[in-house]
């Protein structure tokens, strides 16, 4: 497990994949879920609509 917070990204077939890992001593499950939701919200705002 990471000692802090790790953010990993990869792009495959034009799609962005994001992985978040954190130490449970740093963030609780609820904190991690909140962080995930923030990433999802702000990444969604960068989506190109056609």
N, C-alpha and C positions, 0 to 999 in steps of 0.2 A: 504494500500500500504506500501511496505517496505520504510524505511528511507534512505536506501543506495542500495546495490546490494545483492540479495539473489540468491544462486545457490542451486537447489535441484536435487538430483538424486535418481533413483529407478531402480532396475533390475527386470524385469518380463519376464519369459519364455526365459531366455537367451539374452534378449535385454535390452540395457541401455536406460533409458528415462531421459532426462535432461530438467529442467525448469529454466528459467531465469526470474527474476522480478527485477525491478529497480524503483527508484524514478524518476519522470519526472523532478524534480529540479536538479537531479544529471546527468542524461543522457537524451538527446533528443531521439525522435523516430529513427532518423538516426544513432545515437550512439549505441542504443540498437540493431538495425539491423546489424550494423558492428560487434558488440560483438557476436551476434548469428552466423554470418558467420564465425568468427574466431573459435568459439567452434566447428562448423560443420566441418570446414577444418581440424583442428588438431585432432578431434575425428575420422574422417575418416581415417587419416594416421595410426591409431592404429588398424584398422579393419584387421581381419585375412582373407586372401584370400586362397581359396582351389583349 
